[in-house]
Amino acid sequence: MTSTFHGLETSKRALFVNTTSMQTLGHNIANASTEGYTRQRVNTTEARPIWAMGMTRSQQPGMLGTGVEYGSITRIRDSFLDTQFRRENQFLGSWEVLNSTMVSIQSIMNEPSGSGLSKVMDDFWNAWETLNRDPSLLSARVAVAGAASNLTDTLQHISSALNNLTSDITANIDKKVMEANNILDNIARLNVLIRDNESFGDNANDYRDQRDLLIDQLSTIVDVQFVEDEAGMVSLTSAGANVLEGENITYLTAASAATATAGQLNGYTRSLEETSTIRNQLNALVSTLVTGDVKVTLSNGYVTSQDMTALNDVTLQGGAIIPAGQNIPAGSTITSSMDVMVKGFNGLHQLGYTLTDPPTTGIPFFLSTGGAFTIDDIRVNPDIISDTNKIAASSKFENVNGVNKVIRGNSDIANALASMRDALFTFPANLTSLSTGSTDDYFRALVGDLGIRASNTLRNYENQYSMTDNLQMQRQSVSGVSLDEEFADMIRFQQAYNAAARNMTTVDEMLDRVINSMGIVGR
């Protein structure tokens, strides 16, 4: 037999459950714009029905329902989408950083343009062409010295910009490592809170939202693999190390960037490699131009400034023939063209004669501090800057009254130096798609390779962004708060609450009739 007050209890439960549903709905609406918030839902079920135990059983149909109750308040979230999003978000962080770096490198190179390195190199070679036409013209010599200084200044400016970019990348690695470690601290703190709260059987929904958001943020910085234990605490593996186990943290360091397989730290590592690549390519260009082995042809009439070895048979003044590969003494006058191997631009310039009185030879056009020529260690010989007559444009001199005087109109060396623009050099392998060619060819290959890498990086970044954005939209469609849905549920819960309240009022009136109006006849 059921209780007389059974109807009141059923209505009370309905009121409590709908009140909880309304409170949860209000929590959803309040956090509709909160980053990382997951929509929550009250999980209701029928309350246990009444079954009267006894030796005999009433023939009245049963079991009689006792209303509604809620077993939990849970988040509406898809863990599969979370895993997918974090995996793709890691790669997005890497491509985003690398794309930004490639944009910076392209800005530093400034190609193609009317003010980039290619234009400066054109001006340098054109100045030598002008000097070739009139080697005694002072303005032409000044133009050569100025164009050469502009070339070295441009190279050093590029080097300085690449150094600054490298410093910025290194500084950002330190910042991101610090940011990641702060996130790990907060995740460890939330691990403890979730474990403590859920040990009583509750669901720590808001704490879990905060932790999931932090894991999302961590996946932007570094690769993340996570596992949750039975107590609700997550363990994280990043950059090849177990960085978090429960509340125990192993902090990341700057060295972790080298072992990160994704995320911004991986992007910064790849960015350092890109800056190193472009620097090595430019260094190879400079070193090969200035000191690289190259074949040149010296015209007849050249007076050897040093002992030399030709690649072909050479006829000397007087008719003597020096076979290829044999020594030609210094001071010999060549009456046939001569092919020789020289050590780049400097090597050829050192074979020429200056306009000084008496003429000198063996002067290097470019100098470096450390021996090897690089974009940050190259300068025009200060002696040439201070006295442009020391530009060795001539290949011969004459003896006048016992004094050697350079033939001012001769520009054989200037012509050979200007022709080095089209000379074939051998460049270091595996730096660009070109290993043999002119300096112009090599620079075009360098810029082309940079453009291809930058284009590929941009395409991968855009594809990864689209993929990650789509996954985030899918997550939001599952976990995000839709105000339209919440308003519809609000009406539903409100009507259910009102109906329960009306039902309680009706039951109360029935009980009032029984208690206060029955059994009083005849009094």
KANORCOR-V626396 format. One record per pair of residues at least 6 apart in sequence whose C-alpha atoms are under 7 Angstrom apart, sorted by the first residue. I is the first residue (numbers start at 1). J is the second residue. Records with the same first field share a line. If there is no record, write none. Layout:
I=J + J
This chain:
1=52
7=507
8=504 + 507
10=66 + 67
11=500 + 501 + 503 + 504
13=67 + 68 + 69
14=67 + 68 + 500
15=497 + 500 + 501
17=69 + 70
18=493 + 496 + 497
21=42
22=490 + 493
24=40
25=486
28=39 + 40 + 481
29=483
31=37
32=481
36=209 + 210 + 213
37=209
38=75 + 76 + 77 + 209 + 479 + 480
39=75 + 76 + 479 + 480 + 481
40=73 + 74 + 75 + 76
41=73 + 74 + 75 + 76
42=70 + 72 + 73 + 74
43=70 + 71 + 72 + 73
44=68 + 69 + 70 + 71
45=68 + 69 + 70
46=67 + 68 + 69
47=66 + 67 + 68 + 69
48=66
49=63 + 64 + 65 + 66
50=63 + 64 + 65 + 66
51=63
73=203
74=203 + 205
75=205
76=478 + 479
77=478 + 479
81=471 + 475
85=468 + 471 + 472
86=216 + 219
88=468
89=219 + 220 + 468
90=219 + 220 + 222 + 223 + 262 + 263
91=262 + 263
92=461 + 464 + 465
93=220 + 221 + 263 + 264
94=262 + 263 + 264 + 266 + 267
95=267 + 457 + 460 + 461
96=461
97=264 + 267 + 268
98=267 + 268 + 270 + 271
99=457 + 458 + 461
101=271
102=454
108=158 + 161
109=116
110=116
117=154
120=151
121=151
123=147
124=144 + 147 + 148
125=418 + 421
127=140 + 143 + 144 + 147
128=144 + 414 + 418
129=418
130=140
131=140 + 141 + 414
132=411 + 414 + 415
134=409
135=393 + 408 + 409 + 410 + 411
136=408 + 409
141=388
142=388
145=385
148=380
149=380
152=378 + 379
155=375 + 376
156=375 + 376
159=375 + 376
162=275
166=272
169=268
173=254 + 265 + 268
174=254
176=221
177=252 + 253 + 254
180=218 + 221
181=251 + 252
183=214 + 218
187=211 + 214
188=246 + 247
189=247
190=207 + 211
191=233 + 234 + 246 + 247
192=247
194=204 + 207 + 232
195=231 + 232 + 233
197=204
198=204
219=263
220=263 + 264
221=263 + 264 + 265
222=238 + 239 + 260 + 262 + 263 + 264 + 265
223=238 + 239 + 260 + 261 + 262 + 263
224=236 + 237 + 238
225=236 + 237 + 238
226=234 + 235 + 236 + 237
227=234 + 235 + 236
228=234 + 235
233=246
234=245 + 246
235=244 + 245 + 246
236=242 + 243 + 244 + 245
237=243 + 244
239=256 + 259 + 260 + 261
240=259 + 260
242=250
243=249 + 250 + 251
244=250
257=265 + 266 + 269
258=266 + 269
260=266
281=431 + 446
282=375
283=374 + 375
284=427 + 428
285=439
286=373 + 374 + 375
287=373 + 374
288=344 + 427
289=344 + 345 + 439
290=344 + 345 + 346
291=343 + 344 + 345 + 346 + 347
292=343 + 344
293=341 + 342 + 343 + 344 + 425
294=341 + 342 + 343 + 344 + 424 + 425
295=339 + 340 + 341 + 342
296=339 + 340 + 341
297=337 + 338 + 339 + 340
298=337 + 338 + 339
299=336 + 337 + 338 + 412
300=334 + 335 + 336 + 337
301=333 + 334 + 335 + 396
302=333 + 334 + 395 + 396
303=331 + 332 + 333 + 334 + 395 + 396
304=330 + 331 + 332 + 333
305=330 + 331 + 351 + 361
306=329 + 330
307=327 + 328 + 329 + 330
308=327 + 328 + 329
309=325 + 326 + 327 + 328 + 340
310=324 + 325 + 338 + 339 + 340
311=324 + 325 + 339 + 340
312=323 + 324 + 338 + 339
313=321 + 322 + 323 + 324
314=321 + 322 + 323 + 336 + 338
315=321 + 322 + 334 + 335 + 336
316=332 + 333 + 334 + 335
317=333 + 334 + 335
322=328
342=348
345=417
346=364 + 365 + 366
349=363 + 364 + 365 + 392
350=361 + 362 + 363 + 364
351=361 + 362
352=361 + 392 + 393 + 394 + 395 + 413
353=359 + 360 + 361 + 392 + 393 + 394 + 395 + 406
354=360 + 361 + 389 + 390 + 391 + 392 + 393 + 394
355=389 + 390 + 406
356=389 + 390
357=405
358=404 + 405
359=405 + 406
364=381
365=380 + 381
366=378 + 379 + 380 + 381
367=378 + 379 + 380 + 381
368=377 + 378 + 379
369=377
384=390 + 391
393=411 + 412 + 413 + 414
394=410 + 411 + 412 + 413 + 414
395=410 + 411 + 412 + 413
396=406 + 407
397=404 + 405 + 406 + 407
398=404 + 405 + 406 + 407
399=405
421=438 + 439
422=438
423=438
424=436 + 437 + 438
425=436 + 437 + 438
426=435 + 436 + 437
427=435 + 436
428=435
429=435
432=445 + 446 + 449
433=445
434=442 + 445
